[in-house]
Amino acid sequence: MARLALLSTSEKAGIVDLARSLVEEFEFELISSGGTAKTLQAAGIPVTKVSDYTGSPEILDGRVKTLHPRIHGGILARPDSPTDLADLAAHHIRPISLVVVNLYPFEQTIAKPEVSLAEAIEQIDIGGPAMLRAAAKNFAHLTVLCNPAQYVDYLNELRQRGEPSLMFRQACALRAFQHTCVYDQAIASYLEKIQAPDGRQQTSSALETFF
């Protein structure tokens, strides 16, 4: 069976070239969330939308897309565990070999003048960090990429070894955890700034409008 890659990116730089190499050189099959799937389809690259793969539509204006057992089961499964393999078979879940995720541009959004709280809140990624953390936890069995700068190195690993080395996968996992750490800190810092000095939430018009 072909290896399966999950691509879900806010930053689209390099994603088409990566996807094309995965499909044409290494015979991967791809699943992608809405925006990434459209980008790949426009480039003529075969891809299955996450909603078609899971059988569950994107809901809540896209707030829920990838939070599904067929996604996280495929990421977290241990191929050397008979119990995990039995669960995959029972629930028709394919193991995922590669997870490529970068997160909603929260810091870029809050840097804009007069950005509203509602706009900032919608740029807090939920599914992305969950996939990054799951894939990073399971680096013994798959690779996680969180930055386009990693794409070439990953492809070189495939070309040279057929599979990325454990050392490479562990380095990528570290980078993913660092990425989510920085991302969460940016969110926490932003929310801290809109707190009053005594710890009470400010009652600015933006907050009142949002809440």
Secondary structure, 3 states (H helix, E strand, C coil): CCCEEEEEECCCCCHHHHHHHHHHCCCCEEEECHHHHHHHHHCCCCCEEHHHHHCCCCECCCCECCCCHHHHHHHHCCCCCHHHHHHHHHCCCCCCCEEEEECCCHHHHHCCCCCCHHHHHHCCCCHHHHHHHHHHHCCCCCEEECCHHHHHHHHHHHHHHCCCCHHHHHHHHHHHHHHHHHHHHHHHHHHHHCECCCCCECCCHHHHHHC
